[in-house]
Amino acid sequence: MGVANKIRKTIQLLKHRRRLQPFVNSSIFFMENAEQSIWGSITEEDEAGIEAAVASASLHPGPIVEIGALFGHTTTLLATLKGTDTQLIAVENFTWNPFFLSDDEHRQFTKRSLRYILKNCSTSIYDGSAEGFYSANQDMKPSMVFIDAGHDYGSVRRDIDWAMQSGCPVISGHDYHKEIHPGVVKAVDESFGSDVRIFGSVWLHVSEGLQS
Ligand SMILES: C[S@@+](CC[C@H](N)C(=O)[O-])C[C@H]1O[C@@H](n2cnc3c(N)ncnc32)[C@H](O)[C@@H]1O
């Protein structure tokens, strides 16, 4: 690259630094925690937990509900593992992504990436907040809930509480990691005590007597 090009690039970087800074911070976070999370999604080790969860859920009627889909990596994994007739509902309000896309860009990216499973795999997106989904579905009894939206204590507690009051037999989620997500660990420990299996950073609770 010639000197003039380098200067032009530097000027561009300075000009856009406000928009680039959060992206740089996000990149550093995911580069330094690559064993915990891949750009906000799951690792291969975590996948084993989701596989065990879906196997347990397959013994029960009711939809699988995912809270927090991001770009649909776990949605696609759940759709791949579930029975073809089992409904999968991914609840996503498009408020966070690691690349700082706008809400609309994020929505379009995810919906286009999931086009095949939305059309062919009994899968739908609830485009709205978890809170809205819970109040619209007070009588739903899912076979499994996978929790991976807000990672603060209050959000995880709210998601677990809805899943428990629904009578859902298989409750699972992501980011059980004391240093990075203490709120997740606190909410899970408080709700289930030692009755939880951990796979990487996926946690899994199966109601007593229903273990597969
Ligand atoms: C960590 S990402 C989910 C990652 C995804 N499960 C995966 O592993 O590929 C969290 C997602 O939850 C969404 N989210 C956060 N709070 C939410 C809420 N209250 N209702 C619905 N979605 C929410 C964010 O927009 C984000 O896309």
The ligand as an SDF file (V2000), in Angstrom:
LIG
                    3D

 27 29  0  0  0  0  0  0  0  0999 V2000
  -26.1660  -14.4320   22.9870 C   0  0  0  0  0  0  0  0  0  0  0  0
  -27.2800  -14.0290   21.7160 S   0  0  0  0  0  0  0  0  0  0  0  0
  -28.0420  -15.5790   21.3010 C   0  0  0  0  0  0  0  0  0  0  0  0
  -27.0890  -16.5340   20.6620 C   0  0  0  0  0  0  0  0  0  0  0  0
  -27.7360  -17.7220   19.9760 C   0  0  0  0  0  0  0  0  0  0  0  0
  -28.5770  -18.4920   20.8850 N   0  0  0  0  0  0  0  0  0  0  0  0
  -26.6360  -18.6480   19.4260 C   0  0  0  0  0  0  0  0  0  0  0  0
  -25.9760  -19.3190   20.2300 O   0  0  0  0  0  0  0  0  0  0  0  0
  -26.4180  -18.6440   18.2130 O   0  0  0  0  0  0  0  0  0  0  0  0
  -28.5820  -13.2110   22.5790 C   0  0  0  0  0  0  0  0  0  0  0  0
  -29.7350  -12.7730   21.6790 C   0  0  0  0  0  0  0  0  0  0  0  0
  -30.8530  -12.5010   22.5220 O   0  0  0  0  0  0  0  0  0  0  0  0
  -31.5510  -11.3840   22.0300 C   0  0  0  0  0  0  0  0  0  0  0  0
  -32.2880  -10.8110   23.1680 N   0  0  0  0  0  0  0  0  0  0  0  0
  -31.7770  -10.1560   24.2380 C   0  0  0  0  0  0  0  0  0  0  0  0
  -32.7490   -9.8200   25.1110 N   0  0  0  0  0  0  0  0  0  0  0  0
  -33.9170  -10.2780   24.5560 C   0  0  0  0  0  0  0  0  0  0  0  0
  -35.2810  -10.2300   24.9750 C   0  0  0  0  0  0  0  0  0  0  0  0
  -35.6550   -9.6700   26.1390 N   0  0  0  0  0  0  0  0  0  0  0  0
  -36.2090  -10.7800   24.1710 N   0  0  0  0  0  0  0  0  0  0  0  0
  -35.8540  -11.3890   22.9970 C   0  0  0  0  0  0  0  0  0  0  0  0
  -34.5740  -11.4620   22.5650 N   0  0  0  0  0  0  0  0  0  0  0  0
  -33.6180  -10.9160   23.3260 C   0  0  0  0  0  0  0  0  0  0  0  0
  -30.4630  -10.4730   21.4530 C   0  0  0  0  0  0  0  0  0  0  0  0
  -30.9700   -9.6100   20.4700 O   0  0  0  0  0  0  0  0  0  0  0  0
  -29.4570  -11.4980   20.8940 C   0  0  0  0  0  0  0  0  0  0  0  0
  -29.6800  -11.7370   19.5290 O   0  0  0  0  0  0  0  0  0  0  0  0
  1  2  1  0
  2  3  1  0
  2 10  1  0
  3  4  1  0
  4  5  1  0
  5  6  1  0
  5  7  1  0
  7  8  2  0
  7  9  1  0
 10 11  1  0
 11 12  1  0
 11 26  1  0
 12 13  1  0
 13 14  1  0
 13 24  1  0
 14 15  1  0
 14 23  1  0
 15 16  2  0
 16 17  1  0
 17 18  1  0
 17 23  2  0
 18 19  1  0
 18 20  2  0
 20 21  1  0
 21 22  2  0
 22 23  1  0
 24 25  1  0
 24 26  1  0
 26 27  1  0
M  CHG  2   2   1   9  -1
M  END
$$$$
